[in-house]
Amino acid sequence: MLRGARRKFFLAGPARRHRGRRFSRIRISVLEIPQDRQRRRATCERQNISLVNGKTFRWSGEYSWDLNTRETRSIALNVFEHFKPILPESYRQTDFVLLANIAPSLQSHVLDQMERPRFVVADTMDLWIETARSDLDALLGRVDLLILNDSEAREMTKETSLIKAGRRIRKMGPRYVAIKKGEHGALLFGEEGQFFSCGAYPLEDIHDPTGAGDTFAGGMAGYLAGTVKKVNFNDLRKAMIYGSVLASFCVEKFSLERLRSLSMEEIAQRYETFKLMSQFELPE
Amino acid sequence: MLRGARRKFFLAGPARRHRGRRFSRIRISVLEIPQDRQRRRATCERQNISLVNGKTFRWSGEYSWDLNTRETRSIALNVFEHFKPILPESYRQTDFVLLANIAPSLQSHVLDQMERPRFVVADTMDLWIETARSDLDALLGRVDLLILNDSEAREMTKETSLIKAGRRIRKMGPRYVAIKKGEHGALLFGEEGQFFSCGAYPLEDIHDPTGAGDTFAGGMAGYLAGTVKKVNFNDLRKAMIYGSVLASFCVEKFSLERLRSLSMEEIAQRYETFKLMSQFELPE
C-alpha cells in the first residue's frame, strides 16, 4: 500500500508497524521501507517482509462531508491476491495477535500458524462482509475481539440499532466486539451485557481520516500486549481509550506524518483529557 | 401541541410539565389537560395556563432510517403566533429558568419578566435559526446554557466540526453550550476549553424520538433546579447524564407514555449504568 508518497516511503500491508505499540515498554514504531532497492531488500529481510513483484494493494474511496462515513470507489488486491504469509518461527509464540484487515481466509491462515495465542484481535471491512462472508464467519469463532466500524456492523447484521448489532455480532463468535463511530467515539460489547461507550478526542480539524481505524486497532492491541497478562473487560475499556487517543493523532496530519513524531508524553496527555472529558462524578 | 391522541390528552406548548423535574425533592410531573371543558378550565386556571381559541401548534417531520436526524415537513404556529405569555407573580422569582423551544422573541419576553434568575437554560430549533436569527442572537447573551442538536449547531455556525461549532456558539453569548447527538450522546462546552462528552444510554429499540430533546432539556434543568445552588461545570456534567437518562425513557414508548409511569428508582438505575459504561479506570 503506497501512502505518504510525497515523503517517498511505502508500507507493506499486513506488516504495517503503526498497528503495534507497547505502552509499558514505551515503543511506538513506524516502519518505513526505503525506495532504494538494496536498502529495501535489507530492511525487508530484517523485518520478515516478503518482497513480491507487482503492484501493491490499492484502495480509493470518498469520504462524506463530515468525514464520518466513506464509500469505496475502487479496490485492487494486486500482490495481496496470491499472498500467503508464512510466519517466521520467532513470531509463532506471540501472545497477542492482531489480525489486521486482510481477507478472512488469510487471517485464518495466519492464526493457524500461531502456537497458543492468548488474545486474538481481528479487524475487518465491508469488502469481506460482502464477498467472503463464510470465511469471515469461520474466523469469528477464533477471535477474542472483533473491531469494525458502525456501517460495517449494520451491514453484517442488517440491524439499524448499533446496540443490537454489537450484541448480535458477539453471538457470532467473538467474546468482545468494538464498534468504531468516527467522530462519535466507539462502543464495546462484552459478556453478560457488559457495555462501554467512549467519545472521540475533541479535534477541531481532521486532515486525513485514512488509517484511523488501523491505528485504533493498533492502539488497542498494543496497549493490551504491552501491559496486560489476562485480558478482562476493564483492560479493554482502557485499550479503547488508547486506541482512540492514537487514532486522534493519526487524523491530524496526512498519512503517517503525525505518528512518526508522536511522543509517549503526548499520548499520556490525551489519555488524561479523555478522563476529564468523560467523568461526571468528580471530587469538588 | 396535540400528542398522544389515543390517550385523549393534550399538552399546552411552553408549559409542558415534562420539562421540569426535581431530583432531590423527587418530583416527576406530567401535566395532562382534560378534554372535558369544565375540568380543562379548572386545571388551566390552577396551573396558570392561558386558554386561547384556535388550533394548537403543529409540527410534522420525517425521521431518517436510523432516527438520528429529522426533517421538518410542515410547521404551523397557530395559537402560538400571537401568544405573549404573562407570568403570574409567583413565577417571577424562580431561580432556574428553562426557556423551552418557542420563538426567541417570546423567550426574551419571558426572561424580561423574571426578576433575578440565577441560571437560564434555553432550547432552540432550526426554524428559529433560519427565520429569527437576530432575535436568537439577542437572546444568546442572556442565556447561561444553550441546548441544541448537532445539525442545528452546524447550521448556526456553518461549521462541519461539532467541536468548532460548540466553541463558536459559546462566543455568541452562552456561558455553556450542550449539543445533542441522538444515539451518539451529547457534548458540553464551557469556559476555557472545558469539555464533556457522554454517550447515549444503550437502547435496542427506539419507538418515538419525538420529545427526546425536550426531555433532555427538562432533565438537565430539573436536576440543576433541584440540587444545585451555584452551577459549575461539574454540576452540568451530571445534569447532562440526567438529561440523557430521561431522554432514554422518553423514546422507549410513544409520546409521554413512558414518562407517566417513570419512577425515581428507574432513573437512579440508569444513572448507575451511565457510570459503568463510561468509566475506564475502575478499581480491580
Chai-1 contact restraints between the chains, C-beta under 6 A:
chainA,res_idxA,chainB,res_idxB,connection_type,confidence,min_distance_angstrom,max_distance_angstrom,comment,restraint_id
A,D66,B,T160,contact,1.0,0.0,6.0,A-B,restraint_1
A,T160,B,D66,contact,1.0,0.0,6.0,A-B,restraint_2
A,S161,B,E204,contact,1.0,0.0,6.0,A-B,restraint_3
A,I163,B,P202,contact,1.0,0.0,6.0,A-B,restraint_4
A,I163,B,E204,contact,1.0,0.0,6.0,A-B,restraint_5
A,K164,B,E204,contact,1.0,0.0,6.0,A-B,restraint_6
A,H184,B,H184,contact,1.0,0.0,6.0,A-B,restraint_7
A,F195,B,P202,contact,1.0,0.0,6.0,A-B,restraint_8
A,F195,B,M277,contact,1.0,0.0,6.0,A-B,restraint_9
A,F196,B,M277,contact,1.0,0.0,6.0,A-B,restraint_10
A,S197,B,G199,contact,1.0,0.0,6.0,A-B,restraint_11
A,S197,B,M277,contact,1.0,0.0,6.0,A-B,restraint_12
A,G199,B,S197,contact,1.0,0.0,6.0,A-B,restraint_13
A,P202,B,I163,contact,1.0,0.0,6.0,A-B,restraint_14
A,P202,B,F195,contact,1.0,0.0,6.0,A-B,restraint_15
A,E204,B,S161,contact,1.0,0.0,6.0,A-B,restraint_16
A,E204,B,I163,contact,1.0,0.0,6.0,A-B,restraint_17
A,E204,B,K164,contact,1.0,0.0,6.0,A-B,restraint_18
A,N234,B,L282,contact,1.0,0.0,6.0,A-B,restraint_19
A,R237,B,F280,contact,1.0,0.0,6.0,A-B,restraint_20
A,K238,B,F280,contact,1.0,0.0,6.0,A-B,restraint_21
A,I241,B,F280,contact,1.0,0.0,6.0,A-B,restraint_22
A,M277,B,F195,contact,1.0,0.0,6.0,A-B,restraint_23
A,M277,B,F196,contact,1.0,0.0,6.0,A-B,restraint_24
A,M277,B,S197,contact,1.0,0.0,6.0,A-B,restraint_25
A,S278,B,S278,contact,1.0,0.0,6.0,A-B,restraint_26
A,F280,B,R237,contact,1.0,0.0,6.0,A-B,restraint_27
A,F280,B,K238,contact,1.0,0.0,6.0,A-B,restraint_28
A,F280,B,I241,contact,1.0,0.0,6.0,A-B,restraint_29
A,L282,B,N234,contact,1.0,0.0,6.0,A-B,restraint_30
